[in-house]
Each structure stands twice: as structure tokens, then as C-alpha cells.
Amino acid sequence: MGMLWVANVETETTDDEIDEFLCEYGFPHFDTIERISGTGRRPAVVLGFDEVTTHVLRHLQPRVHSMFWKERTLTVHVMAEHRAS
């Protein structure tokens, strides 16, 4: 399972809008989404991809990192895979 952290997402952005945006740049559809509000200045989402490896996400990540979308500059990072013990 690959996970993608997308920070500085406008709070009113819907899950479908995020999915549509990423698919435009070659990402597969995500399977899970978790919204992280933090202090509210740079809200983020953590997207889970059940059938996509971290390696594939690292290849796609530069396509959207630092992109200006919805009046904000996105910060996109691939999260390291971890395994439950």
C-alpha cells in the first residue's frame, strides 16, 4: 500500500475534486482519504492506494509537487511504507 501526503489543500475541496485532479496527472484513483486539519493554515490529506507501491508514487509525485491549484501551492510527499509487527 502506497500513501501520499498532499499539504495545503483548500478546505472546501471535495474528495472527488482531489481524485479528478490527481487522475489528470496520471495517478490512479485513491482508495482511502484522511483529512488533516492541523492549525488550519495548511490543511492536508493523506491518500491511501491499496494496489500501488511507494515506488510508483515516487515516480508520479514530481508531476504535482509545488503545483499551484485552487489558489494554493501544493506540497506532495510519498510517505514511507511501514509494516505492522
MOPAC internal coordinates of N, CA, C and O (Angstrom, degrees):
PM7 1SCF
backbone

  N    0.0000 0     0.00 0     0.00 0    0    0    0
  C    1.4499 1     0.00 0     0.00 0    1    0    0
  C    1.5130 1   109.22 1     0.00 0    2    1    0
  O    1.2310 1   121.15 1   -52.57 1    3    2    1
  N    1.3250 1   115.40 1   127.43 1    3    2    1
  C    1.4445 1   120.67 1   175.78 1    5    3    2
  C    1.5189 1   110.55 1   -99.30 1    6    5    3
  O    1.2310 1   121.24 1   -30.78 1    7    6    5
  N    1.3497 1   115.23 1   149.22 1    7    6    5
  C    1.4550 1   119.76 1   179.51 1    9    7    6
  C    1.5218 1   109.71 1  -131.78 1   10    9    7
  O    1.2310 1   121.60 1   -39.74 1   11   10    9
  N    1.3201 1   114.54 1   140.26 1   11   10    9
  C    1.4558 1   121.61 1  -176.66 1   13   11   10
  C    1.5189 1   109.01 1  -124.77 1   14   13   11
  O    1.2310 1   120.56 1   -50.83 1   15   14   13
  N    1.3280 1   116.53 1   129.17 1   15   14   13
  C    1.4647 1   123.54 1   176.44 1   17   15   14
  C    1.5242 1   106.82 1   -99.18 1   18   17   15
  O    1.2310 1   120.44 1   -57.22 1   19   18   17
  N    1.3231 1   116.77 1   122.78 1   19   18   17
  C    1.4636 1   121.73 1   178.06 1   21   19   18
  C    1.5280 1   106.92 1  -122.04 1   22   21   19
  O    1.2310 1   120.71 1   -69.11 1   23   22   21
  N    1.3255 1   116.25 1   110.89 1   23   22   21
  C    1.4605 1   121.54 1  -176.45 1   25   23   22
  C    1.5240 1   110.81 1  -104.12 1   26   25   23
  O    1.2310 1   121.73 1   -24.20 1   27   26   25
  N    1.3122 1   114.30 1   155.80 1   27   26   25
  C    1.4588 1   125.41 1   178.81 1   29   27   26
  C    1.5229 1   111.49 1    73.58 1   30   29   27
  O    1.2310 1   121.11 1  -143.45 1   31   30   29
  N    1.3185 1   115.47 1    36.55 1   31   30   29
  C    1.4632 1   122.12 1   177.53 1   33   31   30
  C    1.5168 1   108.03 1   -85.12 1   34   33   31
  O    1.2310 1   120.18 1   -51.05 1   35   34   33
  N    1.3003 1   117.26 1   128.95 1   35   34   33
  C    1.4578 1   122.32 1   178.30 1   37   35   34
  C    1.5336 1   109.17 1   -55.93 1   38   37   35
  O    1.2310 1   119.99 1   -48.24 1   39   38   37
  N    1.3117 1   117.63 1   131.76 1   39   38   37
  C    1.4671 1   121.35 1  -171.98 1   41   39   38
  C    1.5210 1   114.49 1   -61.37 1   42   41   39
  O    1.2310 1   119.64 1   152.30 1   43   42   41
  N    1.3016 1   118.29 1   -27.70 1   43   42   41
  C    1.4675 1   121.17 1  -178.98 1   45   43   42
  C    1.5288 1   113.05 1   -83.83 1   46   45   43
  O    1.2310 1   119.91 1   178.34 1   47   46   45
  N    1.3134 1   117.77 1    -1.66 1   47   46   45
  C    1.4624 1   121.74 1  -179.22 1   49   47   46
  C    1.5301 1   109.82 1   -69.51 1   50   49   47
  O    1.2310 1   120.73 1   -50.55 1   51   50   49
  N    1.3180 1   116.21 1   129.45 1   51   50   49
  C    1.4591 1   120.58 1  -178.96 1   53   51   50
  C    1.5326 1   111.12 1   -82.18 1   54   53   51
  O    1.2310 1   121.15 1   -17.42 1   55   54   53
  N    1.3185 1   115.40 1   162.58 1   55   54   53
  C    1.4651 1   121.08 1   176.02 1   57   55   54
  C    1.5267 1   110.10 1   -58.37 1   58   57   55
  O    1.2310 1   120.64 1   138.00 1   59   58   57
  N    1.3285 1   116.38 1   -42.00 1   59   58   57
  C    1.4678 1   120.48 1  -179.67 1   61   59   58
  C    1.5254 1   111.51 1   -63.75 1   62   61   59
  O    1.2310 1   119.79 1   141.85 1   63   62   61
  N    1.3280 1   118.01 1   -38.15 1   63   62   61
  C    1.4643 1   120.65 1   178.24 1   65   63   62
  C    1.5227 1   111.05 1   -65.00 1   66   65   63
  O    1.2310 1   120.53 1   139.46 1   67   66   65
  N    1.3278 1   116.59 1   -40.54 1   67   66   65
  C    1.4674 1   120.41 1   177.98 1   69   67   66
  C    1.5188 1   109.77 1   -63.63 1   70   69   67
  O    1.2310 1   120.39 1   134.03 1   71   70   69
  N    1.3151 1   116.86 1   -45.97 1   71   70   69
  C    1.4575 1   121.70 1  -179.97 1   73   71   70
  C    1.5306 1   110.71 1   -60.95 1   74   73   71
  O    1.2310 1   120.52 1   133.40 1   75   74   73
  N    1.3149 1   116.61 1   -46.60 1   75   74   73
  C    1.4636 1   121.44 1  -179.53 1   77   75   74
  C    1.5300 1   111.15 1   -62.03 1   78   77   75
  O    1.2310 1   120.45 1   136.41 1   79   78   77
  N    1.3331 1   116.75 1   -43.59 1   79   78   77
  C    1.4634 1   121.65 1   178.62 1   81   79   78
  C    1.5292 1   111.11 1   -59.15 1   82   81   79
  O    1.2310 1   120.55 1   129.70 1   83   82   81
  N    1.3293 1   116.56 1   -50.30 1   83   82   81
  C    1.4616 1   119.74 1  -178.42 1   85   83   82
  C    1.5198 1   112.44 1   -65.25 1   86   85   83
  O    1.2310 1   120.40 1   141.43 1   87   86   85
  N    1.3245 1   116.83 1   -38.57 1   87   86   85
  C    1.4676 1   120.01 1   179.11 1   89   87   86
  C    1.5285 1   111.44 1   -63.43 1   90   89   87
  O    1.2310 1   120.01 1   148.25 1   91   90   89
  N    1.3243 1   117.59 1   -31.75 1   91   90   89
  C    1.4698 1   120.97 1   176.28 1   93   91   90
  C    1.5197 1   111.69 1   -59.72 1   94   93   91
  O    1.2310 1   120.46 1   152.72 1   95   94   93
  N    1.3304 1   116.72 1   -27.28 1   95   94   93
  C    1.4591 1   121.60 1  -177.80 1   97   95   94
  C    1.5205 1   112.66 1  -105.78 1   98   97   95
  O    1.2310 1   120.49 1  -160.56 1   99   98   97
  N    1.3335 1   116.66 1    19.44 1   99   98   97
  C    1.4565 1   121.21 1   171.18 1  101   99   98
  C    1.5053 1   116.68 1    94.22 1  102  101   99
  O    1.2310 1   119.63 1  -179.41 1  103  102  101
  N    1.3164 1   118.32 1     0.59 1  103  102  101
  C    1.4589 1   120.71 1   177.92 1  105  103  102
  C    1.5228 1   109.71 1   -74.89 1  106  105  103
  O    1.2310 1   120.22 1   -31.36 1  107  106  105
  N    1.3181 1   117.18 1   148.64 1  107  106  105
  C    1.4644 1   119.55 1   171.65 1  109  107  106
  C    1.5277 1   108.63 1   -76.25 1  110  109  107
  O    1.2310 1   120.45 1   -10.61 1  111  110  109
  N    1.3179 1   116.75 1   169.39 1  111  110  109
  C    1.4596 1   120.96 1   175.61 1  113  111  110
  C    1.5235 1   108.88 1   -66.12 1  114  113  111
  O    1.2310 1   120.42 1   -41.02 1  115  114  113
  N    1.3246 1   116.80 1   138.98 1  115  114  113
  C    1.4669 1   119.16 1   176.53 1  117  115  114
  C    1.5235 1   109.60 1   -82.06 1  118  117  115
  O    1.2310 1   121.00 1   -22.52 1  119  118  117
  N    1.3304 1   115.68 1   157.48 1  119  118  117
  C    1.4644 1   121.73 1  -178.12 1  121  119  118
  C    1.5234 1   112.55 1   -99.86 1  122  121  119
  O    1.2310 1   120.52 1   149.18 1  123  122  121
  N    1.3311 1   116.60 1   -30.82 1  123  122  121
  C    1.4646 1   120.43 1   179.16 1  125  123  122
  C    1.5175 1   109.64 1  -136.09 1  126  125  123
  O    1.2310 1   121.26 1   -24.87 1  127  126  125
  N    1.3276 1   115.20 1   155.13 1  127  126  125
  C    1.4575 1   120.75 1   175.54 1  129  127  126
  C    1.5181 1   108.35 1  -141.36 1  130  129  127
  O    1.2310 1   121.45 1   -44.48 1  131  130  129
  N    1.3180 1   114.82 1   135.52 1  131  130  129
  C    1.4624 1   121.27 1   174.54 1  133  131  130
  C    1.5185 1   106.92 1  -126.75 1  134  133  131
  O    1.2310 1   120.42 1   -52.10 1  135  134  133
  N    1.3079 1   116.80 1   127.90 1  135  134  133
  C    1.4633 1   121.43 1   179.46 1  137  135  134
  C    1.5224 1   109.50 1   -93.00 1  138  137  135
  O    1.2310 1   121.14 1   -47.07 1  139  138  137
  N    1.3371 1   115.43 1   132.93 1  139  138  137
  C    1.4560 1   122.80 1  -179.51 1  141  139  138
  C    1.5246 1   107.38 1  -117.95 1  142  141  139
  O    1.2310 1   120.30 1   -67.95 1  143  142  141
  N    1.3173 1   117.03 1   112.05 1  143  142  141
  C    1.4669 1   119.38 1  -175.97 1  145  143  142
  C    1.5185 1   112.47 1   -84.35 1  146  145  143
  O    1.2310 1   119.69 1   147.62 1  147  146  145
  N    1.3193 1   118.20 1   -32.38 1  147  146  145
  C    1.4633 1   120.72 1  -178.42 1  149  147  146
  C    1.5146 1   110.09 1    57.15 1  150  149  147
  O    1.2310 1   120.52 1    47.44 1  151  150  149
  N    1.3209 1   116.60 1  -132.56 1  151  150  149
  C    1.4627 1   120.96 1   178.61 1  153  151  150
  C    1.5215 1   111.24 1   -84.77 1  154  153  151
  O    1.2310 1   120.67 1   174.58 1  155  154  153
  N    1.3254 1   116.33 1    -5.42 1  155  154  153
  C    1.4574 1   120.16 1  -179.44 1  157  155  154
  C    1.5109 1   114.27 1    93.89 1  158  157  155
  O    1.2310 1   119.51 1   168.50 1  159  158  157
  N    1.3213 1   118.55 1   -11.50 1  159  158  157
  C    1.4625 1   121.43 1  -178.86 1  161  159  158
  C    1.5204 1   112.54 1   -78.18 1  162  161  159
  O    1.2310 1   120.43 1   142.87 1  163  162  161
  N    1.3285 1   116.78 1   -37.13 1  163  162  161
  C    1.4613 1   121.82 1  -178.48 1  165  163  162
  C    1.5221 1   109.22 1  -136.14 1  166  165  163
  O    1.2310 1   120.12 1  -112.48 1  167  166  165
  N    1.3330 1   117.38 1    67.52 1  167  166  165
  C    1.4674 1   119.07 1  -178.49 1  169  167  166
  C    1.5318 1   110.93 1   -59.28 1  170  169  167
  O    1.2310 1   121.78 1   -28.73 1  171  170  169
  N    1.3164 1   114.19 1   151.27 1  171  170  169
  C    1.4620 1   119.54 1  -176.10 1  173  171  170
  C    1.5262 1   110.14 1  -132.65 1  174  173  171
  O    1.2310 1   121.84 1   -12.44 1  175  174  173
  N    1.3167 1   114.07 1   167.56 1  175  174  173
  C    1.4533 1   121.53 1   170.86 1  177  175  174
  C    1.5166 1   107.77 1  -130.40 1  178  177  175
  O    1.2310 1   121.23 1   -33.67 1  179  178  177
  N    1.3198 1   115.26 1   146.33 1  179  178  177
  C    1.4620 1   121.52 1   172.16 1  181  179  178
  C    1.5184 1   105.71 1  -113.33 1  182  181  179
  O    1.2310 1   121.38 1   -59.76 1  183  182  181
  N    1.3193 1   114.96 1   120.24 1  183  182  181
  C    1.4587 1   121.42 1  -176.24 1  185  183  182
  C    1.5266 1   109.32 1  -106.69 1  186  185  183
  O    1.2310 1   121.10 1   -45.74 1  187  186  185
  N    1.3229 1   115.49 1   134.26 1  187  186  185
  C    1.4596 1   120.79 1   178.14 1  189  187  186
  C    1.5133 1   110.62 1  -109.01 1  190  189  187
  O    1.2310 1   121.00 1   -44.15 1  191  190  189
  N    1.3189 1   115.70 1   135.85 1  191  190  189
  C    1.4652 1   123.41 1   179.76 1  193  191  190
  C    1.5237 1   107.31 1  -120.86 1  194  193  191
  O    1.2310 1   120.16 1   -75.01 1  195  194  193
  N    1.3238 1   117.31 1   104.99 1  195  194  193
  C    1.4634 1   121.45 1  -174.95 1  197  195  194
  C    1.5250 1   113.52 1   -62.08 1  198  197  195
  O    1.2310 1   120.23 1   140.74 1  199  198  197
  N    1.3059 1   117.17 1   -39.26 1  199  198  197
  C    1.4661 1   121.12 1  -172.81 1  201  199  198
  C    1.5378 1   113.08 1  -107.84 1  202  201  199
  O    1.2310 1   120.08 1  -163.88 1  203  202  201
  N    1.3262 1   117.46 1    16.12 1  203  202  201
  C    1.4619 1   121.09 1  -177.43 1  205  203  202
  C    1.5213 1   108.45 1  -120.78 1  206  205  203
  O    1.2310 1   120.81 1   -46.83 1  207  206  205
  N    1.3277 1   116.06 1   133.17 1  207  206  205
  C    1.4623 1   120.19 1  -178.92 1  209  207  206
  C    1.5265 1   110.83 1   -84.78 1  210  209  207
  O    1.2310 1   121.92 1   -17.72 1  211  210  209
  N    1.3099 1   113.94 1   162.28 1  211  210  209
  C    1.4620 1   120.99 1   176.03 1  213  211  210
  C    1.5276 1   109.92 1   -58.43 1  214  213  211
  O    1.2310 1   120.37 1   141.57 1  215  214  213
  N    1.3200 1   116.89 1   -38.43 1  215  214  213
  C    1.4628 1   121.37 1  -179.58 1  217  215  214
  C    1.5350 1   111.21 1   -57.90 1  218  217  215
  O    1.2310 1   120.13 1   135.58 1  219  218  217
  N    1.3186 1   117.35 1   -44.42 1  219  218  217
  C    1.4646 1   121.66 1   179.61 1  221  219  218
  C    1.5275 1   110.30 1   -65.23 1  222  221  219
  O    1.2310 1   120.18 1   136.77 1  223  222  221
  N    1.3299 1   117.26 1   -43.23 1  223  222  221
  C    1.4620 1   119.96 1   179.25 1  225  223  222
  C    1.5216 1   111.59 1   -64.04 1  226  225  223
  O    1.2310 1   120.05 1   144.54 1  227  226  225
  N    1.3304 1   117.50 1   -35.46 1  227  226  225
  C    1.4744 1   120.40 1   177.80 1  229  227  226
  C    1.5267 1   110.90 1   -64.91 1  230  229  227
  O    1.2310 1   120.60 1   147.81 1  231  230  229
  N    1.3079 1   116.47 1   -32.19 1  231  230  229
  C    1.4621 1   120.87 1   177.19 1  233  231  230
  C    1.5363 1   110.91 1   -69.71 1  234  233  231
  O    1.2310 1   120.13 1   142.65 1  235  234  233
  N    1.3290 1   117.35 1   -37.35 1  235  234  233
  C    1.4623 1   122.21 1  -176.74 1  237  235  234
  C    1.5341 1   113.50 1   -84.65 1  238  237  235
  O    1.2310 1   119.96 1   152.16 1  239  238  237
  N    1.3046 1   117.69 1   -27.84 1  239  238  237
  C    1.4648 1   123.25 1  -173.27 1  241  239  238
  C    1.5297 1   114.68 1   -51.65 1  242  241  239
  O    1.2310 1   118.65 1   137.11 1  243  242  241
  N    1.3316 1   120.17 1   -42.89 1  243  242  241
  C    1.4683 1   118.84 1  -178.92 1  245  243  242
  C    1.5348 1   114.17 1   -61.92 1  246  245  243
  O    1.2310 1   119.94 1   160.58 1  247  246  245
  N    1.3132 1   117.71 1   -19.42 1  247  246  245
  C    1.4606 1   120.87 1  -179.75 1  249  247  246
  C    1.5238 1   112.73 1   -65.67 1  250  249  247
  O    1.2310 1   120.22 1   152.98 1  251  250  249
  N    1.3449 1   117.18 1   -27.02 1  251  250  249
  C    1.4619 1   119.60 1  -175.98 1  253  251  250
  C    1.5319 1   113.75 1  -123.23 1  254  253  251
  O    1.2310 1   119.53 1   168.26 1  255  254  253
  N    1.3305 1   118.51 1   -11.74 1  255  254  253
  C    1.4662 1   120.48 1   178.80 1  257  255  254
  C    1.5227 1   109.76 1   -63.53 1  258  257  255
  O    1.2310 1   120.54 1   -47.48 1  259  258  257
  N    1.3094 1   116.58 1   132.52 1  259  258  257
  C    1.4712 1   124.72 1  -179.88 1  261  259  258
  C    1.5289 1   112.71 1    69.02 1  262  261  259
  O    1.2310 1   120.02 1  -164.36 1  263  262  261
  N    1.3091 1   117.57 1    15.64 1  263  262  261
  C    1.4618 1   120.95 1   177.34 1  265  263  262
  C    1.5222 1   109.28 1   -78.64 1  266  265  263
  O    1.2310 1   120.56 1   -37.72 1  267  266  265
  N    1.3284 1   116.54 1   142.28 1  267  266  265
  C    1.4531 1   122.50 1   175.92 1  269  267  266
  C    1.5148 1   107.93 1   -88.76 1  270  269  267
  O    1.2310 1   120.63 1   -61.75 1  271  270  269
  N    1.3514 1   116.40 1   118.25 1  271  270  269
  C    1.4626 1   122.08 1  -177.26 1  273  271  270
  C    1.5133 1   108.69 1  -143.44 1  274  273  271
  O    1.2310 1   120.76 1   -51.49 1  275  274  273
  N    1.3084 1   116.16 1   128.51 1  275  274  273
  C    1.4669 1   122.44 1   178.08 1  277  275  274
  C    1.5321 1   111.12 1    56.42 1  278  277  275
  O    1.2310 1   120.97 1  -133.46 1  279  278  277
  N    1.3212 1   115.75 1    46.54 1  279  278  277
  C    1.4677 1   122.75 1   176.18 1  281  279  278
  C    1.5281 1   114.12 1    67.00 1  282  281  279
  O    1.2310 1   120.28 1  -158.54 1  283  282  281
  N    1.3445 1   117.08 1    21.46 1  283  282  281
  C    1.4656 1   121.35 1   179.14 1  285  283  282
  C    1.5265 1   110.23 1  -142.24 1  286  285  283
  O    1.2310 1   120.77 1   -29.99 1  287  286  285
  N    1.3107 1   116.12 1   150.01 1  287  286  285
  C    1.4625 1   121.29 1   174.03 1  289  287  286
  C    1.5259 1   108.34 1   -93.79 1  290  289  287
  O    1.2310 1   121.23 1   -59.70 1  291  290  289
  N    1.3255 1   115.24 1   120.30 1  291  290  289
  C    1.4621 1   121.14 1  -177.19 1  293  291  290
  C    1.5246 1   111.35 1   -79.73 1  294  293  291
  O    1.2310 1   121.20 1   -33.81 1  295  294  293
  N    1.3112 1   115.31 1   146.19 1  295  294  293
  C    1.4513 1   122.70 1   170.06 1  297  295  294
  C    1.5234 1   106.09 1  -116.93 1  298  297  295
  O    1.2310 1   120.72 1   -58.66 1  299  298  297
  N    1.3256 1   116.23 1   121.34 1  299  298  297
  C    1.4620 1   120.43 1  -174.05 1  301  299  298
  C    1.5261 1   109.28 1  -125.04 1  302  301  299
  O    1.2310 1   121.02 1   -53.59 1  303  302  301
  N    1.3316 1   115.66 1   126.41 1  303  302  301
  C    1.4590 1   121.18 1   179.02 1  305  303  302
  C    1.5243 1   109.79 1  -133.14 1  306  305  303
  O    1.2310 1   121.33 1   -35.72 1  307  306  305
  N    1.3118 1   115.06 1   144.28 1  307  306  305
  C    1.4627 1   121.10 1   172.53 1  309  307  306
  C    1.5208 1   106.46 1   -86.31 1  310  309  307
  O    1.2310 1   121.20 1   -50.88 1  311  310  309
  N    1.3164 1   115.31 1   129.12 1  311  310  309
  C    1.4620 1   119.56 1  -179.70 1  313  311  310
  C    1.5243 1   109.27 1   -86.78 1  314  313  311
  O    1.2310 1   121.00 1   -37.99 1  315  314  313
  N    1.3112 1   115.70 1   142.01 1  315  314  313
  C    1.4614 1   121.07 1  -179.78 1  317  315  314
  C    1.5219 1   109.97 1   -64.43 1  318  317  315
  O    1.2310 1   121.24 1   -39.12 1  319  318  317
  N    1.3145 1   115.23 1   140.88 1  319  318  317
  C    1.4550 1   119.99 1   176.90 1  321  319  318
  C    1.5215 1   108.61 1   -72.05 1  322  321  319
  O    1.2310 1   121.17 1   -38.56 1  323  322  321
  N    1.3150 1   115.37 1   141.44 1  323  322  321
  C    1.4546 1   120.42 1   174.00 1  325  323  322
  C    1.5198 1   108.52 1  -133.76 1  326  325  323
  O    1.2310 1   121.85 1   -28.88 1  327  326  325
  N    1.2723 1   114.06 1   151.12 1  327  326  325
  C    1.4633 1   119.36 1  -177.92 1  329  327  326
  C    1.5054 1   109.70 1  -118.75 1  330  329  327
  O    1.2310 1   121.38 1   -43.71 1  331  330  329
  N    1.3080 1   114.97 1   136.29 1  331  330  329
  C    1.4683 1   119.35 1   177.11 1  333  331  330
  C    1.5130 1   108.93 1   -70.30 1  334  333  331
  O    1.2310 1   121.33 1   -38.17 1  335  334  333
  N    1.3246 1   115.06 1   141.83 1  335  334  333
  C    1.4634 1   118.10 1  -179.60 1  337  335  334
  C    1.5040 1   112.16 1   -97.98 1  338  337  335
  O    1.2310 1   120.10 1   180.00 1  339  338  337

